[in-house]
Amino acid sequence: MITIGIMVKIITIGYIADLIWGDPYCLPHPIIFVGRGIKNIEKILRRFCKSNDHEKLIGVFLTIIVVSTAYLIPFSLIYSAKLIHPYIGYGIECFLIFQILAAKSLDIESRKVLLQLENGNIHEARKYLSYIVGRETSQLNEEEIVRATIETVAENTTDGIIAPLFYIILGGAPLGMAYKAANTLDSMVGYKNERYLYFGWASAKFDDLLNYIPARLTAFFMIIVSFALKYDWKNCIKIIKRDRRNHKSPNCAYPESAVAGALGIQIGGINTYFGQKVYKPTIGDPLKVLEKEDINRSIQMMYGTSFVSFMVFIILKIGITL
């Protein structure tokens, strides 16, 4: 049986590995296989969809199949490896945790956008932004590019770091991978369009449920970080209280309002998805004009929030098991 001390070491090694290496391009990321699995399972299940009610019910089966498989495969892999030698199992779990977390990769991908803006190359900035957001980027001006980058850094602080850490602390790499599968499922089929309104309903709702606690913890940790970084922590609290529901998702506005409040900026507004303009309620007050450096500040908040959450989760895990 794994001890709490070993589990803490495993999580710590995986966490630090992510901060150092991120997602190496030479390694196939597990989420790639999850995404392929979702596409293949969707093709099979859609054959049984005869009505909207069928789509909704079969969408529930899709969620169950994908999430349970994403849990069982790493669980079985780690368990089997430990039968050979415990340290082989520990090594595999460290590696999976390293792959699950996304702080360094979020930093790298958002800085690619920032670098192009600093070089005055708005066309390249739009291209790199298109890799990390779902909206259309071909017509965005510099301020809109900055806003979109900050929004994705803020939102993915929850989706890519705090929520995975939360579930890793609760159930190790298998539960962390199950969360990532649910999150990937939502990003692929959780759209409210004609194709996925019913089929993706369960995936979207399940992702909302899984992110409910982590999103609120992210906002709370961001208040601490904004104080530590000498940002406007009082305005951070104010905007979280006021704008935390200014989003179609019950969770996304929490980290976004925390970042907007801390930096004294306004995000949200009109975005274009698949050729259709969509208005999102604004978050924060335009106390100052959005500038390129705000991307760097949001990344600093992301790293600070990651560290605070890691320390809090580890301390709680040790304390609860004592």
MIDREN-920392 format. One record per residue: residue in one letter; z, x, y of N, C-alpha, C in turn. Coordinates in steps of 0.001 Angstrom, whole numbers, plus 500000, padded with zeros to 6 digits. Example, Ala and Ser with C-alpha at 12.3 -4.5 7.8 and 13.67 -1.06 7.14 Angstrom:
<rs>
a507800513190494310507800512300495500507800513200496700/s507080512850497750507140513670498940507870512900500030/
</rs>
This chain:
<rs>
m500000500848498797500000500000500000500000500876501243/i499126500539502208499018501334503416500235501123504312/t500776502210504842501945502119505715501501501898507154/i502447501440507980502128501189509379501754502483510086/g502392503583509695502082504866510317500658505296510065/i500199505130508819498817505492508477497834504577509198/m498161503276509260497263502331509933497121502663511404/v498213503023512046498166503404513462497293504640513648/k497421505605512750496590506816512827495114506487512645/i494818505600511702493428505207511443492824504560512694/i493568503628513273493075502936514471492911503913515628/t493874504811515773493818505787516863492608506704516720/i492357507186515507491202508058515274489894507312515584/g489782506070515123488587505282515394488398505032516871/y489494504756517560489454504488519006488999505729519771/i489589506871519460489232508113520146487795508528519829/a487379508323518577486007508661518192485001507874519023/d485305506609519269484406505807520104484349506358521523/l485493506756522068485521507293523436484719508587523539/i484669509349522452483959510636522475482469510456522205/w482124509704521160480725509652520709480004508343520989/g480731507258521197480044505985521381479284505579520137/d478065505075520322477220504689519187476074505692519060/p476218506708518204475158507714518053473838507073517624/y472761507433518313471459506846518001470965507248516611/c471518508337516080471059508808514763471656507994513616/l472651507150513924473294506344512880472918504879513026/p472509504217511944472229502774512021473534502000512201/h473616501219513262474853500485513543474994499302512589/p476215499041512076476418497908511154475938496579511716/i476013496400513042475614495136513645474106494894513501/i473333495961513363471904495801513106471698495034511803/f472477495406510780472368494734509480472899493308509555/v473936493115510361474454491754510569473376490882511204/g472717491423512221471657490675512892470512490317511959/r470109491261511127469042490978510158469482489910509168/g470740490007508741471265489005507811471268487618508424/i471648487525509703471667486231510390470268485622510422/k469276486429510752467893485931510806467430485416509448/n467728486180508399467282485793507054467987484536506559/i469305484471506817470062483292506379469621482060507158/e469335482251508460468863481128509272467563480555508712/k466637481425508334465357480964507781465570480107506535/i466501480543505681466769479796504443467423478452504754/l468462478475505609469221477256505876468424476211506646/r467496476646507477466721475697508279465828474799507414/r465562475231506212464766474398505309465471473080504981/f466786473077505130467566471890504778467888471025506001/c467376471420507160467673470680508397466692469528508565/k467167468312508423466319467129508543466640466316509801/s467775466598510417468174465862511613469133466729512426/n469502466238513602470447466966514444471797467133513751/d472224466078513055473503466151512339473434467184511213/h472288467255510552472112468263509512472187469663510100/e471518469849511242471529471156511900472958471577512246/k473739470642512740475114470950513125475943471346511916/l475796470579510830476556470854509613476125472177508986/i474829472409508924474325473641508325474667474843509193/g474760474627510519475217475687511414476645476115511103/v477454475152510636478825475478510205478776476400508991/f477893476075508037477744476928506854477259478326507238/l476342478403508203475859479702508667477015480545509180/t477866479953509988479014480669510546479953481144509447/i480248480275508507481148480633507405480561481765506576/i479286481662506245478646482669505398478633484034506081/v478196484061507342478048485336508059479401486002508289/v480360485246508784481669485825509124482418486261507868/s482405485436506827483119485802505596482474487010504925/t481143487082504957480452488240504376480773489503505149/a480812489379506473481128490540507316482553491032507098/y483422490147506654484790490562506307484843491160504905/l484216490491503954484363490880502548483678492213502225/i482549492488502836481846493738502518482672494962502919/p483144495082504181483969496253504493485304496270503750/f485883495080503504487130495024502746486919495592501341/s485842495167500684485541495640499330485210497126499323/l484482497568500340484101498974500433485328499861500594/i486219499479501491487441500256501726488341500236500491/y488499499049499885489352498911498696488823499762497539/s487510499712497319486904500481496216487038501975496467/a486853502384497729486960503802498063488376504319497839/k489367503481498118490761503897497929491091504079496446/l490384503377495582490604503553494145490165504945493694/i489158505496494389488711506862494105489722507848494675/h490010507684495980491051508479496641491423507769497939/p492733507606498216493141506890499424492487507399500696/y492328508728500796491799509278502041490317508969502237/i489622508695501161488228508263501300488200506871501942/g489083506014501475489199504684502072489610504751503528/y490585505621503837491026505767505221489873506254506105/g489099507196505563487972507741506328486928506684506623/i486638505837505647485662504768505845486160503779506891/e487457503467506842487996502516507826487969503119509229/c488287504398509349488175505082510655486755504973511197/f485786505228510319484386505196510728483979503792511174/l484408502774510445484057501400510798484670500994512133/i485911501390512375486552501088513652485802501778514797/f485423503021514567484618503776515518483323503041515843/q482697502426514836481451501700515030481665500336515687/i482809499720515433483084498388515973483310498426517477/l484040499424517964484386499508519381483186499991520201/a483149499601521486481929499849522263482184500332523687/a483322500985523935483614501427525302482610502471525789/k482403503521524997481518504598525430480074504120525564/s479611503303524633478230502827524699478031501907525903/l479045501089526232478963500234527416478885501088528677/d479648502153528697479608503120529795478205503726529907/i477699504250528797476398504935528795475272504008529251/e475226502817528677474110501911528973474158501393530407/s475342501128530927475442500660532316475181501794533308/r475553503019532947475283504163533831473798504503533887/k473058504144532861471603504335532914471018503519534066/v471523502316534247471083501468535355471512502099536684/l472765502529536747473302503131537967472515504375538358/l472197505221537395471465506457537678470102506160538299/q469401505171537772468086504826538320468196504267539731/l469241503502539995469459502992541354469756504138542317/e470561505093541862470881506252542708469641507089542995/n468700507077542041467447507835542226466387507017542972/g466738505791543339465805504943544075464693504360543231/n464863504357541901463831503865540985464214502478540490/i463910501472541271464350500113540941463628499567539706/h462382499997539466461649499513538293462322499971536998/e462742501238536964463442501746535790464821501101535652/a465476500849536786466786500184536755466662498805536132/r465595498074536500465362496756535903465142496864534398/k464399497902533986464114498083532563465389498330531776/y466219499264532249467452499573531526468427498397531559/l468421497649532656469280496469532728468863495432531690/s467554495307531459467059494311530500467561494576529090/y467988495808528806468496496147527480469918495628527248/i470627495311528332472040494945528178472377493543528682/v471389492811529223471639491443529675470599490511529086/g470896489214529063469962488241528524469025487667529564/r469351487805530839468536487230531906467257488049532130/e466300487448532815465090488168533182465399489103534356/t464874490306534295465236491324535287464064491819536122/s462848491378535821461649491980536425461541491777537934/q462224490765538461462107490477539896463413490716540661/l464407491299540026465704491468540680465661492558541741/n466357492305542849466509493348543857467732494201543527/e468015495201544347469089496133544018470441495440543916/e470747494554544869472046493888544844472191493017543604/e471098492346543204471146491506542009471301492349540744/i470713493533540738470866494448539598472315494915539492/v472908495257540637474317495675540659475201494550540148/r474953493345540638475754492190540212475644491963538712/a474435491994538176474222491752536748474917492816535898/t474869494068536356475503495162535608477012494998535595/i477585494661536740479037494461536823479463493290535946/e478693492218535952479023491057535130479042491409533648/t478051492189533219477994492524531786479077493519531408/v479440494441532307480545495358532027481852494574531903/a482069493637532840483301492844532825483389491986531561/e482311491250531259482324490364530096482467491146528799/n481748492266528697481785493045527461483046493888527315/t483851493975528357485162494584528197485974493762527202/t485802492450527258486442491585526259485713491641524931/d484407491345524946483639491210523706483513492519522926/g483378493636523653483098494901522993484295495799522760/i485434495475523419486582496383523322487886495648523013/i488323494793523923489662494199523797489746493260522594/a488766492360522448488798491442521303488679492184519970/p487727493116519812487690493875518551488990494610518265/l489581495244519289490866495932519100491948494954518658/f491963493794519280492946492760518967492880492400517482/y491666492200516964491519491802515567491664492984514608/i491314494169515055491559495366514244493061495578514053/i493822495391515109495281495520515022495839494492514039/l495286493280514047495781492221513169495373492420511716/g494129492875511494493646492915510114492748494085509771/g492854495166510530492075496360510221490585496193510474/a489804497147509974488364497136510184487679495878509647/p488077495339508478487403494125507986487481492954508961/l488655492724509546488792491617510492488055491936511795/g488080493200512185487329493603513368485838493383513176/m485328493696511990483911493501511701483571492016511627/a484483491212511120484263489759511080484145489213512499/y484991489715513391484888489289514793483537489673515378/k483106490920515152481826491374515698480674490547515151/a480769490149513898479727489302513309479691487939513998/a480873487373514263480945486080514948480380486185516356/n480690487277517023480199487508518378478679487693518383/t478168488422517396476722488618517261476028487303516946/l476647486519516104476114485203515736475976484330516988/d476990484337517821476941483555519061475819484038519966/s475639485357520062474606485903520943473200485620520434/m473071485307519135471754485049518552471426483569518431/v472410482739518123472120481316517901472989480391518759/g473807480946519622474732480116520395474172479553521679/y472843479538521823472212479042523040472175477515523080/k472265476964524285472150475513524446470720475147524828/n469790475521523955468397475146524161467944474250523012/e466673473883523025466174472926522040466330473430520603/r466125474720520401466166475266519051467591475374518510/y468561475699519377469896476033518883471025475103519356/l470684474062520087471728473185520626472665472675519537/y472112472290518409472918471768517296473177472835516233/f472124473595515916472247474609514868473263475685515258/g473341476030516540474243477091516988475576476601517524/w475816475297517417477048474711517966478295475345517366/a478357475440516053479548475979515382479767477445515736/s478690478211515800478798479632516130479361479824517534/a478861479021518481479332479137519865480807478741519979/k481178477655519325482570477194519398483525478173518724/f483089478741517599483949479691516889484148480956517710/d483090481428518369483208482596519231484146482307520405/d484045481114520973484965480725522055486414480765521569/l486642480273520364487994480254519806488523481672519608/l487690482548519037488125483919518766488415484694520045/n487702484378521118487875485112522371488926484507523300/y489508483386522892490430482670523776491597483560524214/i492300484144523271493440485010523605492980486347524179/p492019487048523565491591488344524112491087488281525548/a490378487214525927489860487113527295490999487042528309/r492029486314527974493163486171528880493995487449528921/l494098488121527791494766489420527778493983490439528607/t492661490382528526491827491292529310492102491127530797/a492147489888531263492409489630532676493791490153533078/f494776489930532207496131490415532504496166491940532580/f495524492599531617495496494069531627494736494597532845/m493722493855533281492939494283534445493767494242535726/i494723493339535776495628493315536936496424494615536982/i496942495039535846497700496294535754496819497469536144/v495590497478535629494669498584535904494263498619537372/s494023497448537969493639497415539386494758497969540262/f496003497729539868497139498313540588497153499827540420/a496953500307539189496971501743538900495842502482539615/l494680501832539738493522502459540380493500502253541898/k494530501576542400494641501295543838493532500374544340/y493088499472543472492197498410543898493057497237544367/d492432496147544762493169495025545346493753494144544234/w494905494550543708495492493827542583495988492437542976/k496403492273544231496845490947544675495672489976544717/n494535490448545210493337489601545217492836489370543793/c493050490343542921492700490196541511493429488997540916/i494726488898541169495520487765540677495025486461541296/k494762486498542595494315485300543319493010484751542738/i492035485628542532490723485180542058490796484731540601/i491612485385539782491786484923538395492325483494538391/k493338483249539192493924481911539253492910480874539720/r492113481240540722491198480279541340489893480086540564/d489323481183540059487957481137539529487860481322538014/r488978481307537316488965481597535885488189480566535066/r487885479424535660487121478393534944485691478258535484/n485282479159536349483946479067536949482867479650536035/h482777479122534856481792479592533888481656478539532802/k480452478418532219480261477457531133481092477829529912/s481380479127529763482259479590528689483709479441529135/p484606479066528218486028478967528584486698480330528730/n485958481408528443486564482737528417485956483751529390/c484656483705529598483962484771530331484457484961531755/a484864483881532417485258483995533818486569484743534000/y487362484895532948488634485616533081488413487091533432/p487692487864532621487465489258533015486579489390534239/e485602488491534401484709488576535552485466488318536859/s486370487340536849487144487049538060488131488174538354/a488645488811537320489561489937537525488848491097538209/v487652491438537738486883492533538336486454492166539754/a485953490949539933485505490520541257486654490554542263/g487817490077541841488969490072542741489445491472543080/a489513492336542078489983493702542295489056494491543216/l487752494246543108486776495002543894486401494307545198/g486871493074545400486570492359546636485112491950546745/i484509491564545620483095491213545611482906489801545065/q481680489302545201481346487998544637480232488170543618/i480400487576542431479376487602541396479040486171541008/g478112486002540075477635484668539749476444484315540636/g475991483073540573474838482656541354473656482328540462/i472457482490540992471241482094540280470727483228539394/n470485482916538128469853483831537179468669483112536534/t467739483893535980466576483317535310466624483654533827/y466561482603532994466550482771531541465318482064530984/f464462482841530290463263482288529656462424481482530647/g462301482013531863461476481387532888462137480245533637/q463384479937533312464084478818533950465261479334534769/k465333478902536029466430479316536901467694478546536547/v468783479287536392470073478690536032471110479110537067/y471806478126537630472854478437538609474198478555537907/k474873479665538146476231479860537646477184479844538824/p478307479142538715479259479112539830479650480530540243/t479811480727541541480196482054542017481652482342541673/i481943483618541518483287484091541196483656485166542200/g484814485023542845485246485991543840484748485653545226/d485217486400546201484811486240547596484037487474548048/p482981487294548861482201488446549338482918489180550464/l484052489789550139484802490523551159484035491758551609/k483119492208550767482226493314551134480909493142550380/v479880493828550851478571493744550219478591494542548914/l477952493990547890477837494716546626477097496033546832/e477621497094546248476988498408546367476969499091545009/k476112500107544899475938500799543614477250501320543064/e478126501818543915479386502402543474480282501379542776/d480043500085543030480834499055542364480597499053540856/i479427499515540424479195499645538983480149500678538409/n480263501808539094481178502854538635482621502364538642/r482982501589539649484350501060539714484621500093538568/s483628499281538221483822498344537106483962499101535787/i483249500214535652483383501050534449484773501667534389/q485282502110535530486646502637535576487649501579535142/m487448500341535600488341499257535188488219498990533691/m487003499095533169486788498888531738487570499913530924/y487467501196531292488180502241530564489689502076530701/g490145501767531904491576501583532115492123500423531304/t491374499326531269491786498154530503491796498458529011/s490807499226528572490754499646527168492003500437526795/f492377501391527633493538502235527337494834501423527348/v495005500573528359496228499767528449496347498851527233/s495237498203526865495277497293525711495595498057524433/f494985499226524274495232500032523077496713500389522969/m497311500840524042498724501227524034499619500019523759/v499333498901524414500148497693524222500041497201522782/f498826497144522241498629496653520874499311497560519848/i499198498874520042499817499812519110501336499694519148/i501891499623520350503352499493520492503845498212519850/l503111497104520081503504495828519484503407495865517964/k502363496507517449502205496583515999503349497372515365/i503709498482516001504828499289515488506132498511515599/g506330497862516752507577497135516991507763495942516069/i506679495206515802506777494019514957507100494386513509/t506601495528513069506790495924511669508092496683511424/l508794497045512485510059497772512297511162496835511803/
</rs>
